[in-house]
Amino acid sequence: MDLAATYMGMRLSSPLVASASPLTMSLDNISRLAACGAGAIVLPSIFQEQIEAENEELERGMSVGSDSFPEALTYFPDPSVYEMGTRRYLDVIRRARAAVDIPIIASLNGTSNAGWIDFAGQIERAGASALELNIYFIPADVSLDSADVERRYVDIVRSVKSAVNIPVAVKLSPYFSAPGAFARKLQAAGANGLVLFNRFYQPDIDLTDLSLLTDLQLSTRNEIRLPLLWTGVLAGRLELSLAASTGVETWEEVVKYLLSGSDVVMTTSALLRHGVEYLTTLRDGLVSWMRSRGYDSLDDFRGSLSQQNVTDPSAFERANYIATLQSWGKPKAPVTSRTLKTAMPA
Ligand SMILES: Cc1cc2nc3c(=O)[nH]c(=O)nc-3n(C[C@H](O)[C@H](O)[C@H](O)COP(=O)(O)O)c2cc1C
């Protein structure tokens, strides 16, 4: 079975990608993920705050590589992973590249276009195959409008692209008013891929002691619907690669994301829940589904249920919402693919 996929110009042996998390900081896990069929691995993020804190220390003539680090990240389950210095981060990239022959994607996480971006060049020189840019910006300042927010992203992408030659993906939040037009702006700024979507940490409220709960919840499979909508709408309409991220719990979500037009499918929560070997379960499930349908490669079905390729493209839009409400409880004609060779199991 041919599971080869192309992501930002990189040829991957499989569309399954381990997304950024503490799991991918360990060389042992990286090797095991590669052995289990990961097509690529995204390292956990190195944060703007870390890079800037080190730069400031350097400027003050103090010791390099201190572990001083912002409180902002304390919601992560294993904060020690996120307290690494820049030298350790670069070292992990070098060692991971030496240990496995699949692409290693580094992750830069920041919010403003400033000097920290120069670190992207060091990431490239350390051997990263590509860079994922997580612009984790929450526009809590109510005077910022959407144009300000989009400009911020575009400026950061331009700066990062001018600092490196490796492909750059942008891990996007789902909260843009016009994701398609914004994706085109990012493409014009040089982005090579989009990761749909970043899963923002969101606080809850503890009603016992009336305090904010700032823990990080793992995702559930119901969460695929929003990324699935946008991979389906954007597939075939951009020159960017699309990575689906959020809610992969079983091989079924992997297949759905591929049918919607994603080039690769990322997973973190499932690996944290079940262990890194679970990637084999996802891979085996994908392979046996392809076999049951008579498909030999991803090209046989990838994108066949994107908006461009379904019998009723309005299924992705408002018209379908109204039709669904009107026919609530009544059977509806299925929206199928116009392009798929075999619509039913062999
Ligand atoms: C414990 C944990 C740590 C994470 N660390 C990072 C990170 O460093 N950088 C990043 O871009 N995303 C990070 N993420 C987000 C994941 O990469 C992923 O986008 C998100 O969990 C949604 O995918 P999932 O539903 O498969 O978990 C983290 C997620 C979890 C649960």
The ligand as a Gaussian input file, in Angstrom:
#p B3LYP/6-31G(d) Opt

LIG

0 1
 C        0.242000      18.839000      26.241000
 C        0.207000      19.562000      24.945000
 C        1.285000      20.336000      24.563000
 C        1.279000      21.018000      23.356000
 N        2.366000      21.765000      22.984000
 C        2.324000      22.454000      21.814000
 C        3.429000      23.233000      21.389000
 O        4.470000      23.299000      22.040000
 N        3.322000      23.904000      20.219000
 C        2.212000      23.838000      19.436000
 O        2.177000      24.447000      18.364000
 N        1.155000      23.087000      19.803000
 C        1.196000      22.401000      20.957000
 N        0.123000      21.642000      21.329000
 C       -1.043000      21.559000      20.422000
 C       -0.967000      20.283000      19.562000
 O        0.162000      20.312000      18.717000
 C       -2.226000      20.143000      18.698000
 O       -2.297000      21.215000      17.782000
 C       -3.517000      20.140000      19.513000
 O       -3.384000      19.344000      20.673000
 C       -4.684000      19.621000      18.685000
 O       -4.415000      18.329000      18.183000
 P       -5.024000      16.995000      18.887000
 O       -6.485000      17.160000      18.879000
 O       -4.528000      15.877000      18.044000
 O       -4.491000      16.984000      20.282000
 C        0.138000      20.942000      22.524000
 C       -0.957000      20.160000      22.920000
 C       -0.925000      19.477000      24.105000
 C       -2.123000      18.646000      24.493000

